[in-house]
Amino acid sequence: MSYDVHIIGGGLAGSEAAWQLAEAGLKVRLSEMRGGGDMTPAHESDRLAEMVCSNSFRSDDAENNAVGLLHQEMRSLDSLIMAAAYLHRVPAGSALAVDREGFAAEVTSRIAAHVNIEVVRERIDELPKSGLTIIATGPLTAPGLAKAIAKVTGSDALAFFDAIAPIVHRDSIDMDVCWMAARWDKGGKDYINCPMTREQYEAFVAALNEGEKTEFKEWEKDTPYFEGCMPIEVMAARGVETLRYGPMKGVGLDDPRTGRWPYACVQLRQDNALGTLWNMVGFQTKLKHGEQVRIFRTIPGLENAEFARLGGIHRNSFIRSPVLLDGELRLKAMPHVRFAGQITGCEGYVESAAIGLLAARFTAAEVRGRAMPSPPPQTAMGALLNHITGGADAETYQPMNINFGLMPPIEGPKAKKADRKRLYTDRARSALKEWLESVPPRDEVVGKGTMQSMVEG
């Protein structure tokens, strides 16, 4: 099939971009190396939009949380990723977590069935010299293409380590020790909680510090970790109390056996729709596999845990977007090429998909010879785009999740923290509404939007 736009990479950003362009009536070639004989160190299948770390899109609270606001904005723009996540959601309190296999299968089938998309299983090692292109190869870009990008930009890609948390079989967890609850009773009884006494916690921290870790290659040793996905043993090494104020905090969790908060607590979150697999929240790790089994089975309730997947670690790469990309995500050195997703330096599933969505919308407008205004920085999408394309300090540029700190401050009298969040989200919704009225319509789209049509079957 001839095509209008070439997308390289079939992760969340590439899949979202392909869908947006196809729904606009443009022909898309989507190149994905998995399934064509290549694989990454973190993926397990050739499905599009495979989630390789957590199964959570984080908070779905659009009133008080920046990522929840981003969810809402993407839904208003007919996001395939958000629609598929909604269809395959699993209980997770106020968060949006999904059955990762069902989610990836949904996106893959929708993309494959679209008349305007051709999925080609192939590895691309060079930047196309012509034709509108979106690079959405993610943080695990193949070495050949990574070298080609570095050659064109004249600078090396930055890099950081990202770690994967273990997944436990539900029927191997001792529920006589653990109990179901969400922190502060928000949502439902959506998490499995494993309580620890002070003695158990301190012994666990000591074991993490002493456990045998994955050894890095020489070229990896100076690569920084991303603070939002820090390995559990790296946090433990920062001080014995660090984990109690991080992923193992016991506050807001009433142990039904004691009526009190535990000294520390390990939480597991449902990972699939059947409820048979549970993800250890915040337990990304670079411990060797044998050490993971030994140490994690010292956690109360997990003494006989069976692991569907053990943790791991891989090197992620991203470009110095604030100096390399323009305001529409085009590579300044090759303006026919746009970048999208985690390779731009945004962090998180939903953030990656959002940048894929914007890259596609900018591209569609360009094909039609129109100018599409950028979403205002008062919105979640606009704030994220602004950070990537110039708002961040290029010298210290690091992966970033969406947060209210990326948005212009609220003017006027200083409000309480809780009220300030609402002021940000109210302002964002107003700004998004005004922006949507100025955005060129997708001429070829008729009928219901993706969210409504998918939910209705």
C-alpha positions, -999 to 999 in steps of 0.1 A, spaced: 0 0 0 12 35 -8 13 57 23 12 94 34 32 89 66 57 64 78 57 56 115 87 37 129 79 19 162 47 2 174 47 10 211 20 32 227 32 64 210 35 48 175 2 30 178 -16 62 190 0 82 162 -10 56 136 -46 56 147 -49 94 148 -35 97 112 -56 68 99 -88 82 114 -80 114 97 -81 96 64 -43 93 58 -25 62 47 1 49 73 29 25 71 37 13 106 71 -4 109 77 -26 140 108 -47 143 93 -72 168 77 -100 149 103 -96 121 131 -115 138 141 -89 163 133 -83 200 142 -59 227 157 -68 261 124 -59 278 95 -70 255 80 -105 257 58 -105 226 53 -89 192 20 -72 201 17 -35 195 16 -12 226 30 -39 249 34 -26 285 68 -38 297 70 -24 332 39 -16 354 4 -22 342 -8 11 356 -15 44 338 -14 59 373 -41 82 387 -74 86 368 -85 116 390 -89 144 366 -99 169 393 -68 167 415 -40 149 396 -21 160 365 -19 126 350 -56 121 355 -61 154 337 -39 141 308 -62 110 306 -92 133 303 -76 155 276 -66 124 256 -101 110 258 -115 143 244 -91 138 214 -104 103 206 -73 85 219 -71 48 210 -48 41 239 -71 55 265 -101 38 249 -83 4 250 -72 11 286 -108 18 296 -121 -14 280 -94 -36 298 -92 -18 332 -87 -38 364 -94 -27 400 -67 -3 412 -84 22 436 -83 57 420 -57 46 395 -63 33 360 -46 -1 357 -52 -26 329 -50 -62 320 -18 -58 300 -23 -87 276 -59 -77 269 -49 -41 264 -21 -49 239 -43 -74 221 -70 -47 218 -47 -21 203 -30 -47 180 -63 -59 166 -77 -23 161 -46 -12 143 -44 -43 121 -80 -40 111 -78 -4 101 -81 1 63 -57 30 63 -29 12 83 -3 -13 70 17 -29 98 51 -41 85 74 -63 106 107 -48 98 137 -31 114 146 3 102 183 12 106 184 46 89 164 78 91 143 81 59 158 108 37 124 120 25 87 116 32 68 125 64 81 103 92 74 98 129 101 81 150 84 64 179 109 37 187 108 43 224 136 40 249 148 7 234 156 20 200 176 -5 179 213 2 178 215 9 141 187 35 142 201 50 174 235 55 157 218 71 126 200 95 149 232 104 167 250 109 134 223 133 121 219 153 154 257 155 160 252 145 196 250 112 215 217 101 229 213 104 266 205 73 286 192 61 319 183 27 335 147 15 338 138 -14 360 109 -39 358 89 -51 389 82 -88 396 47 -103 391 33 -129 415 7 -156 411 -23 -147 432 -29 -182 445 6 -184 460 0 -154 483 -10 -162 519 -42 -142 526 -42 -153 562 -13 -129 566 -22 -103 539 -54 -84 534 -72 -64 507 -74 -26 509 -66 6 492 -46 33 511 -70 56 530 -98 34 517 -97 53 484 -114 33 456 -121 -3 467 -102 -31 483 -79 -31 453 -45 -39 467 -30 -69 485 -11 -57 515 18 -75 531 25 -60 566 59 -59 582 70 -54 618 101 -32 624 123 -63 628 111 -78 596 115 -45 577 150 -39 589 160 -75 581 145 -71 546 164 -38 540 197 -55 551 190 -84 527 184 -59 498 217 -42 505 236 -75 507 219 -92 478 238 -100 446 230 -74 419 232 -74 381 267 -63 370 269 -35 345 290 -33 314 318 -7 315 299 16 292 268 14 314 284 24 348 279 61 345 243 60 333 219 76 357 187 61 370 154 77 365 141 88 399 105 78 390 115 42 384 143 36 410 153 0 418 142 -11 452 177 -19 464 190 14 452 165 31 474 174 8 503 210 18 500 201 55 506 192 48 542 173 22 563 141 45 565 140 54 528 116 26 517 92 33 547 87 67 532 84 54 496 68 23 482 67 5 515 49 31 536 23 17 559 3 49 565 -34 48 556 -35 10 558 -54 -4 588 -43 -40 594 -76 -58 603 -57 -81 627 -43 -52 648 -65 -22 639 -32 -3 634 -10 8 605 19 -17 600 55 -5 605 60 -10 567 39 -26 540 45 -42 506 15 -37 482 6 -58 451 -17 -45 424 -38 -66 401 -21 -71 367 -46 -90 346 -84 -91 342 -87 -126 357 -70 -114 389 -45 -143 388 -14 -121 384 -3 -93 408 24 -67 404 47 -58 433 42 -20 434 74 0 434 96 -32 434 116 -25 402 149 -43 408 183 -52 394 188 -81 419 198 -113 402 168 -137 397 178 -162 424 183 -134 449 149 -120 441 132 -153 449 151 -157 481 147 -121 494 111 -115 483 100 -147 499 110 -132 533 81 -107 529 52 -118 552 25 -135 530 49 -142 502 69 -171 518 56 -194 491 52 -169 463 54 -182 427 66 -156 402 51 -152 368 79 -128 359 109 -117 379 123 -82 378 149 -69 354 168 -39 342 175 -24 309 191 7 294 168 33 280 178 60 255 163 94 246 173 124 227 181 160 239 147 172 226 148 208 239 176 216 214 169 191 187 132 194 181 110 224 171 77 232 187 59 207 165 82 178 174 101 181 141 138 173 140 154 206 132 181 190 111 155 170 91 121 187 93 103 159 75 110 137 106 91 140 139 98 123 171 72 109 196 70 90 228 96 81 253 125 87 229 117 124 233 124 123 270 88 121 283 83 94 309 53 72 314 28 53 292 2 80 290 27 107 284 43 87 256 9 81 239 0 118 244 31 129 225 23 104 198 -11 118 195 2 154 191 29 143 166 1 128 145 -21 158 147 7 181 137 15 158 108 -21 156 96 -23 194 96 9 196 76 -3 172 50 -34 194 44 -13 226 43 -28 239 75 -13 253 107 -24 236 139 -18 257 170 0 239 199 -22 231 229 -17 259 255 8 253 283 -21 256 308 -33 221 296 -15 189 305 -7 181 269 6 216 262 27 216 294 43 183 285 49 194 249 64 227 260 88 210 284 100 186 257 105 212 230 122 240 249 108 245 284 134 222 300 170 230 306 188 211 278 220 207 299 203 188 327 174 173 306 160 141 322 128 120 315 98 137 330 62 127 339 34 152 336 29 172 368 14 206 378 50 220 381 52 220 342 23 243 340 24 281 344 17 290 381 -17 300 392 -19 338 394 -36 356 423 -37 349 461 -19 318 472 -44 289 476 -43 258 498 -26 228 482 -58 209 477 -75 240 462 -45 248 440 -48 214 422 -85 221 414 -75 256 401 -50 240 378 -74 214 364 -103 239 361 -80 263 342 -67 234 320 -102 223 310 -112 259 300 -79 263 280 -84 229 263 -120 238 253 -108 270 237 -80 253 219 -102 225 205 -124 251 189 -93 264 170 -80 231 159 -86 220 123 -111 191 121 -101 157 108 -119 160 76 -124 123 69 -137 113 103 -174 106 105 -197 90 132 -188 82 167 -154 87 183 -131 59 193 -140 59 230 -177 57 224 -177 32 195 -152 8 212 -171 8 245 -204 2 227 -188 -27 207 
